[in-house]
Amino acid sequence: MKKMKLWAGAAVLLLLIGVLAACGGAGEDDGGSADGSYNKLTAEEAYDRINSEDHVAVVDVRTKEEYEESHIEGALMIPSETIGEEPPAQLPDKDAEILIYSKSGEDSQQAAEKLIGLGYTNVFDFGGIKDWPYETVSGPAADDSSAEAGAGQAEGSQGGEGQTGDAAGTADGSGQAGTASPNTQDPEESADPSFSNFKAEDVNGNAVDESIFADYDLTMVNIWGTFCGPCIREMPELGEINREYEGKGFQIVGIVTDVLNQDLSVSKEQLETAQEIIEKTGADYLHLIPSEDLLYAGVASVRTIPFTFFVDKDGNLTGDVYSGSKTKDKWEKIIRETLEEVRKAAN
């Protein structure tokens, strides 16, 4: 038991460190976009994301000449002025985690806003290369045609067959980022991916277990944090969805990441903050506190929030996993499709 406690405490610490960086320290007034998809990162935070094991796309929006003189290794060259009314060919997955930089920071913000306008949902601006204290490289992009670079590389789906792809700096050593993929850590990769046998408490201190899934064909599990602006901004609409689906075999369950201390005790202050956010946003569905069982089941492996996955009535993972916030319309489409698939499989 002592060994398990030590592991769980370390998992809590890693979870908090990981998601703090991945959400960019976003708050309710962080200057993000209306749908919560745009956030600012520091150079240090961006460096950690680029060197993580998650899939990210790094985008340099300067001119070709500036790129060739000096750029971050593995960055895609997509000059800001080339971003128009069509999504860039190098960025086929609109739910991918995209990190943008420019010369001084002004163009990166404009480029990020353009991408958001085109429907990209997980965009981060980390300013200008002049403030980048880490190593850079020189030379042309792997494909000099910024309009065509990356086209035809490994494809990723959006809410269909799941998403995979190359991280910035491919395994073959080319240094050129492959197709952008969503920053997801599938709970199925954890040591024990089952949500079919666990014990935990909700934010009101009530004991819960896997039976919370039994009366629903599909449960959407949304992992969030009290510090995360994108998480909080989508919660009012998640609350609306949950109420609209009442009696229709679907529910939403939240897991709040940052209410535990490293020793697994509950932080009273953080718990109160979580309760206030739930009340203010109208996200009046069940919210769980991570227990040792939930950490083992995969919660500790999550490095980006909001992070969402689905389980059936037995607590088995089903459908795709999703990193980043989405609009109500997008979530409703995903829910309808996943619910249909689950019901077909059950018949």
C-alpha positions as CSV (number, residue, x, y, z in Angstrom):
1,M,0.0,0.0,0.0
2,K,2.9,2.4,0.8
3,K,4.3,1.8,-2.7
4,M,0.9,2.5,-4.3
5,K,0.6,5.7,-2.3
6,L,4.1,6.9,-3.4
7,W,3.2,6.1,-7.1
8,A,-0.2,7.9,-6.8
9,G,1.4,10.9,-5.2
10,A,4.0,11.1,-8.0
11,A,1.2,10.7,-10.5
12,V,-0.7,13.6,-9.0
13,L,2.4,15.8,-9.2
14,L,3.0,14.9,-12.9
15,L,-0.6,15.4,-13.7
16,L,-0.6,18.9,-12.3
17,I,2.7,19.9,-13.9
18,G,1.7,18.5,-17.3
19,V,-1.7,20.0,-17.5
20,L,-0.6,23.4,-16.2
21,A,1.9,23.6,-19.0
22,A,-0.5,22.2,-21.6
23,C,-3.3,24.6,-20.8
24,G,-0.8,27.5,-20.9
25,G,-1.9,28.7,-17.4
26,A,-5.1,29.9,-19.1
27,G,-7.6,31.7,-17.0
28,E,-11.0,33.2,-17.6
29,D,-9.5,36.5,-18.7
30,D,-6.5,35.2,-20.6
31,G,-7.3,37.0,-23.8
32,G,-8.3,33.8,-25.6
33,S,-10.8,33.4,-28.3
34,A,-14.5,33.1,-27.7
35,D,-14.5,29.4,-28.1
36,G,-11.4,28.9,-25.9
37,S,-9.1,27.7,-28.6
38,Y,-6.4,30.4,-28.5
39,N,-4.0,30.8,-25.7
40,K,-0.6,32.4,-25.0
41,L,2.4,30.4,-24.0
42,T,5.8,31.5,-22.8
43,A,8.9,30.3,-24.7
44,E,9.6,28.0,-21.8
45,E,6.2,26.4,-21.9
46,A,6.4,26.0,-25.7
47,Y,9.8,24.4,-25.4
48,D,8.3,21.8,-22.9
49,R,5.4,21.1,-25.2
50,I,7.7,20.6,-28.3
51,N,9.9,18.3,-26.3
52,S,7.1,16.3,-24.8
53,E,6.0,12.9,-26.1
54,D,2.7,14.4,-27.3
55,H,2.0,15.3,-30.9
56,V,2.3,19.0,-31.7
57,A,2.7,21.1,-34.8
58,V,5.1,24.0,-34.6
59,V,4.4,26.7,-37.2
60,D,6.7,29.6,-38.2
61,V,4.6,32.4,-39.8
62,R,7.5,34.6,-41.0
63,T,8.8,35.0,-44.5
64,K,10.7,32.3,-46.4
65,E,13.9,34.4,-46.1
66,E,13.5,34.8,-42.3
67,Y,12.7,31.1,-41.9
68,E,15.8,30.0,-43.9
69,E,18.1,32.3,-41.9
70,S,17.0,30.8,-38.5
71,H,14.1,28.7,-37.3
72,I,13.1,26.2,-34.7
73,E,14.0,22.7,-35.8
74,G,11.0,20.9,-37.2
75,A,8.8,24.0,-37.6
76,L,6.5,24.1,-40.6
77,M,6.9,27.2,-42.8
78,I,3.5,28.9,-43.3
79,P,3.9,32.6,-43.8
80,S,1.1,34.6,-42.2
81,E,0.1,36.3,-45.4
82,T,-0.5,32.9,-47.1
83,I,-3.2,32.0,-44.6
84,G,-6.4,32.9,-46.4
85,E,-9.9,31.5,-46.6
86,E,-8.8,27.9,-47.0
87,P,-7.1,25.8,-44.2
88,P,-3.3,25.4,-44.9
89,A,-2.5,22.0,-46.5
90,Q,0.1,21.4,-43.9
91,L,-2.5,21.5,-41.1
92,P,-5.2,19.0,-42.2
93,D,-6.4,18.3,-38.6
94,K,-8.3,21.2,-37.1
95,D,-8.2,19.6,-33.6
96,A,-4.4,19.3,-33.6
97,E,-2.3,21.2,-31.0
98,I,-0.6,24.0,-33.0
99,L,2.1,26.2,-31.6
100,I,2.8,29.4,-33.5
101,Y,5.6,31.9,-33.5
102,S,6.7,34.9,-35.6
103,K,9.4,37.5,-35.6
104,S,8.3,39.6,-32.7
105,G,4.9,38.2,-31.7
106,E,2.5,40.4,-33.5
107,D,2.2,38.3,-36.6
108,S,1.9,35.1,-34.6
109,Q,-1.2,36.5,-32.8
110,Q,-2.8,37.5,-36.2
111,A,-2.0,34.1,-37.6
112,A,-3.5,32.3,-34.6
113,E,-6.7,34.3,-35.0
114,K,-6.8,33.5,-38.7
115,L,-6.6,29.8,-37.9
116,I,-9.2,30.0,-35.3
117,G,-11.5,31.8,-37.8
118,L,-10.9,28.8,-40.1
119,G,-12.1,26.4,-37.4
120,Y,-8.9,25.3,-35.7
121,T,-9.6,24.5,-32.0
122,N,-6.3,24.1,-30.2
123,V,-4.0,27.0,-31.2
124,F,-1.2,28.4,-29.0
125,D,0.8,31.6,-29.7
126,F,4.3,31.6,-28.0
127,G,5.4,35.0,-29.4
128,G,8.5,36.0,-31.3
129,I,11.6,34.0,-32.2
130,K,13.6,37.0,-30.8
131,D,12.5,35.8,-27.3
132,W,13.4,32.2,-28.0
133,P,16.4,31.3,-25.8
134,Y,16.9,27.8,-27.2
135,E,18.7,26.4,-30.2
136,T,17.6,27.2,-33.7
137,V,18.7,25.9,-37.1
138,S,19.1,27.4,-40.6
139,G,18.2,26.3,-44.1
140,P,15.1,25.7,-46.2
141,A,12.1,23.9,-45.2
142,A,11.8,20.2,-46.2
143,D,9.4,21.4,-48.9
144,D,10.1,24.9,-50.1
145,S,6.5,25.4,-51.3
146,S,4.7,26.7,-48.3
147,A,1.4,26.1,-49.9
148,E,2.1,22.4,-50.5
149,A,4.4,21.5,-47.7
150,G,3.1,18.6,-45.7
151,A,0.4,17.7,-48.3
152,G,0.1,13.9,-48.7
153,Q,1.7,13.0,-45.4
154,A,0.1,10.7,-42.9
155,E,-3.5,11.7,-42.6
156,G,-5.4,12.1,-39.3
157,S,-9.1,12.0,-38.9
158,Q,-11.3,14.4,-37.0
159,G,-13.6,12.4,-34.7
160,G,-13.6,9.3,-37.0
161,E,-10.9,6.7,-36.8
162,G,-8.8,8.4,-34.2
163,Q,-5.7,10.6,-34.8
164,T,-2.1,9.7,-35.1
165,G,0.8,11.5,-36.7
166,D,4.4,12.7,-36.4
167,A,5.6,15.0,-33.7
168,A,7.6,18.1,-34.6
169,G,10.9,16.6,-35.7
170,T,10.1,13.2,-37.2
171,A,11.6,9.9,-36.2
172,D,13.6,9.7,-39.4
173,G,15.6,12.7,-38.3
174,S,14.4,15.0,-41.1
175,G,13.4,17.7,-38.6
176,Q,10.4,18.6,-40.6
177,A,7.1,18.2,-38.7
178,G,4.7,15.7,-40.2
179,T,1.0,16.0,-40.3
180,A,-0.3,17.7,-37.2
181,S,-2.1,15.4,-34.8
182,P,-4.2,16.2,-31.8
183,N,-2.4,16.3,-28.5
184,T,-4.0,13.2,-27.0
185,Q,-2.8,10.6,-24.5
186,D,-5.2,7.7,-24.9
187,P,-6.2,6.2,-21.6
188,E,-5.9,2.8,-23.3
189,E,-2.1,3.2,-23.1
190,S,-2.1,3.2,-19.3
191,A,-1.3,0.2,-17.2
192,D,-4.9,-0.5,-16.4
193,P,-7.3,1.3,-18.8
194,S,-10.5,0.0,-17.2
195,F,-13.1,2.4,-15.8
196,S,-15.3,-0.6,-15.1
197,N,-14.1,-1.0,-11.5
198,F,-13.2,2.1,-9.4
199,K,-14.1,3.9,-6.2
200,A,-13.9,7.7,-5.9
201,E,-15.8,10.7,-4.4
202,D,-17.5,13.5,-6.2
203,V,-16.9,17.2,-5.4
204,N,-19.6,17.1,-2.8
205,G,-18.0,14.2,-0.8
206,N,-20.4,11.5,-2.0
207,A,-19.0,8.1,-2.7
208,V,-19.2,6.9,-6.3
209,D,-18.1,3.9,-8.3
210,E,-18.5,2.4,-11.8
211,S,-22.2,2.1,-11.3
212,I,-22.6,5.7,-12.3
213,F,-22.3,4.5,-15.9
214,A,-24.8,1.6,-15.7
215,D,-28.0,3.6,-16.6
216,Y,-26.5,5.3,-19.6
217,D,-25.7,3.9,-23.1
218,L,-22.9,6.5,-23.3
219,T,-21.0,8.7,-20.8
220,M,-18.8,11.6,-21.9
221,V,-15.9,12.0,-19.4
222,N,-14.4,15.5,-19.5
223,I,-11.2,16.2,-17.6
224,W,-10.7,19.8,-16.6
225,G,-8.9,22.1,-14.2
226,T,-9.8,25.2,-12.2
227,F,-6.9,27.2,-13.8
228,C,-7.8,26.3,-17.4
229,G,-9.6,29.0,-19.4
230,P,-10.6,26.7,-22.3
231,C,-12.0,24.2,-19.9
232,I,-14.1,26.7,-18.0
233,R,-15.4,28.5,-21.2
234,E,-16.9,25.3,-22.6
235,M,-18.5,24.2,-19.4
236,P,-21.7,26.2,-19.7
237,E,-22.5,24.5,-23.0
238,L,-21.5,21.1,-21.6
239,G,-24.1,21.8,-18.9
240,E,-26.7,22.6,-21.5
241,I,-25.9,19.4,-23.5
242,N,-26.2,17.3,-20.4
243,R,-29.6,18.8,-19.5
244,E,-30.9,18.4,-23.1
245,Y,-30.0,14.8,-23.1
246,E,-31.7,14.0,-19.8
247,G,-33.6,10.7,-20.2
248,K,-32.0,9.9,-23.5
249,G,-29.3,7.5,-22.4
250,F,-26.4,10.0,-22.3
251,Q,-24.6,11.9,-19.5
252,I,-21.5,13.9,-18.9
253,V,-19.2,13.3,-16.0
254,G,-16.4,15.7,-15.1
255,I,-13.0,14.9,-13.4
256,V,-11.3,18.0,-11.9
257,T,-7.5,17.6,-12.0
258,D,-6.2,20.1,-9.5
259,V,-8.0,19.6,-6.2
260,L,-5.6,17.0,-4.8
261,N,-2.4,17.6,-2.9
262,Q,0.6,15.3,-3.6
263,D,-0.3,13.1,-0.7
264,L,-3.7,12.5,-2.3
265,S,-5.5,14.6,0.4
266,V,-8.1,17.1,-0.9
267,S,-7.1,20.8,-1.0
268,K,-10.1,22.5,0.6
269,E,-9.3,25.8,-1.1
270,Q,-9.1,24.2,-4.6
271,L,-12.2,22.2,-4.0
272,E,-14.1,25.3,-3.1
273,T,-12.8,27.0,-6.3
274,A,-14.0,24.0,-8.3
275,Q,-17.4,24.0,-6.7
276,E,-17.8,27.8,-7.4
277,I,-16.8,27.3,-11.1
278,I,-19.3,24.4,-11.5
279,E,-22.1,26.6,-10.0
280,K,-21.3,29.7,-12.0
281,T,-21.0,27.9,-15.3
282,G,-24.1,25.8,-14.8
283,A,-22.1,22.6,-15.4
284,D,-24.4,20.8,-13.0
285,Y,-23.5,17.3,-13.9
286,L,-21.4,14.9,-11.8
287,H,-17.8,15.9,-11.1
288,L,-15.3,13.5,-9.6
289,I,-12.1,13.9,-7.6
290,P,-9.3,11.8,-9.0
291,S,-8.8,8.7,-6.7
292,E,-6.0,6.2,-6.9
293,D,-8.3,4.0,-9.0
294,L,-8.9,6.8,-11.5
295,L,-5.3,7.7,-11.7
296,Y,-4.4,4.1,-12.5
297,A,-7.2,3.9,-15.0
298,G,-5.6,6.6,-17.1
299,V,-6.3,10.0,-15.7
300,A,-2.6,10.4,-14.6
301,S,-1.5,9.9,-18.2
302,V,-3.4,13.0,-19.5
303,R,-1.1,15.9,-20.3
304,T,-3.5,18.4,-22.0
305,I,-6.8,19.6,-20.8
306,P,-9.6,19.8,-21.5
307,F,-9.4,16.2,-22.4
308,T,-12.4,14.1,-23.3
309,F,-13.2,10.5,-23.9
310,F,-16.3,8.2,-23.9
311,V,-17.3,5.1,-22.0
312,D,-20.2,2.7,-22.4
313,K,-22.5,1.5,-19.6
314,D,-19.9,-1.0,-18.4
315,G,-17.2,1.7,-18.2
316,N,-15.3,0.4,-21.3
317,L,-13.6,3.0,-23.4
318,T,-15.4,3.6,-26.7
319,G,-15.0,6.0,-29.7
320,D,-12.2,8.5,-30.0
321,V,-10.4,10.7,-27.5
322,Y,-10.4,14.5,-27.9
323,S,-7.9,17.1,-26.7
324,G,-9.0,20.7,-26.5
325,S,-12.3,22.5,-26.2
326,K,-15.1,22.5,-28.8
327,T,-18.2,24.4,-29.6
328,K,-21.6,23.0,-28.6
329,D,-22.4,22.1,-32.2
330,K,-19.2,20.1,-32.6
331,W,-19.7,18.2,-29.4
332,E,-23.3,17.4,-30.3
333,K,-22.3,16.0,-33.6
334,I,-19.6,13.8,-31.9
335,I,-22.0,12.7,-29.3
336,R,-24.7,11.7,-31.8
337,E,-22.3,9.7,-33.9
338,T,-20.7,8.0,-30.9
339,L,-24.0,7.2,-29.3
340,E,-25.2,5.7,-32.6
341,E,-22.1,3.5,-32.8
342,V,-22.5,2.3,-29.2
343,R,-26.1,1.4,-29.7
344,K,-25.4,-0.4,-33.0
345,A,-22.7,-2.5,-31.3
346,A,-25.0,-3.4,-28.4
347,N,-27.7,-4.8,-30.8
